[in-house]
Amino acid sequence: MRPIKSLYLLGFTPFFLGSACRLSSPLVHRDAPQQCHPYSTSTSAETFSFRIAASFSAKGHKLNSKINLFSFKHEDQRQAETAEASPRKRPDSGQDAFFVSNIGTSKNVAFGVADGVGGWSDSGIDSADFSHGLCGRMADIASKASTASTKHAWEFKKGDLKARDLMQKAYSAILEEKKIRGGGSTACIAVGHSDGTLQVANLGDSGFVQLRPNAVYFASKPQTHAFNTPYQLSVFHPKLLARSLAFGHKPLSDQPKDASVTDHTVKHGDVLVFATDGVWDNLSSTDVMKLVSRYMTGFNGWVDGKDGITASDQLGVLTTEGGIGKERENTLQALLAVAITGEAKAASENTKLDGPFAREVQRYYPGEDWHGGKVDDICVVVAVVVKNDSEL
């Protein structure tokens, strides 16, 4: 994440942290989860799986699908991040991070993205340590949920792992361990259940969209304190905290309880796109919808029939390894993740076409001659929802 100005929260030149919101008004926090499924689209007999892939590209690096793609295999109990990962073992995603993990031994999954706040570099701190550490802890906690009581194992009642609780436990673990010197990060995470329910906790200006054939069914709203100042979790080194307070500045340090929580019902053929602001500063939700629609219809994931465009019965095949005839992006979710990352990358490097970030700068600061995209780290997690009997 690249800020326009230097660190406010540590008491230096006071201005902006992070990146701009992609909508004009900040989200008003509600303690109670928002219900986003007024009409149920599944029955008790239906079960669903989340076919997940992630793509990413660090700022200044070329996008290469051979190294910038992760495909989640549910049956392997794989995690996209490990809590102890060293910088050399991390994905090539810069200060952006992601995770995907089974929840214990169940068919439920937890996944999401985090975006390290780049302004901490003014104090010699790389927020990548925090964002990747946070994702590693969330993956670790989710994978060990409801297991025997061992170090870093977490007890939850059956089906009771909530998205905000997962964020809180991971954040608390990092603070308790005191291994990370400092940093800040946004986070947008989800807990998906095989019964078709999905809960999302979003803190800051990362975000997600729920897409259905040619429609943005739901789009999250960013949480910001002001322009270019997203809500963020923070870890403070005592010396930096003391310096900030000595300058009379109260540090920005939001909590998981401040995250917006929304509950959703998914249906066969839904496409869920979770992304950091490297996407949303350069592509609108409508841009992402058009791109996804092009690929979903082009590869017959969504098909045109007598009832209009609907999800294909072949989605189970298309989202299984080898379902798409490509060497690397050989599943529909992998193809979508790489396509969105590539489109956002191209838009970020376009100096002529104004994206969402440029339009926000022009709105708030018309004197700033900002045009084109916003170069940044990019991270995308795509989940295609498949009804389990659609595999035949």
Salt bridges, closest charged atoms under 4 A:
ASP31 OD1 - HIS29 NE2 2.63
GLU46 OE2 - LYS387 NZ 3.72
GLU81 OE2 - HIS132 ND1 2.89
GLU84 OE2 - ARG137 NH2 3.08
GLU84 OE1 - LYS179 NZ 3.86
ASP92 OD1 - HIS61 ND1 2.95
ASP129 OD1 - ARG90 NH2 2.78
ASP140 OD2 - ARG137 NH1 3.55
ASP140 OD1 - LYS144 NZ 3.17
GLU177 OE2 - ARG137 NH2 2.93
GLU177 OE2 - HIS152 NE2 3.77
ASP254 OD2 - HIS225 NE2 2.92
ASP258 OD1 - LYS257 NZ 3.60
ASP270 OD1 - ARG212 NE 2.75
ASP281 OD2 - LYS374 NZ 3.63
GLU321 OE1 - LYS73 NZ 2.98
ASP354 OD2 - HIS371 ND1 3.25
ASP369 OD1 - HIS371 NE2 3.08
ASP376 OD2 - LYS374 NZ 3.15
GLU391 OE1 - ARG51 NH2 3.38
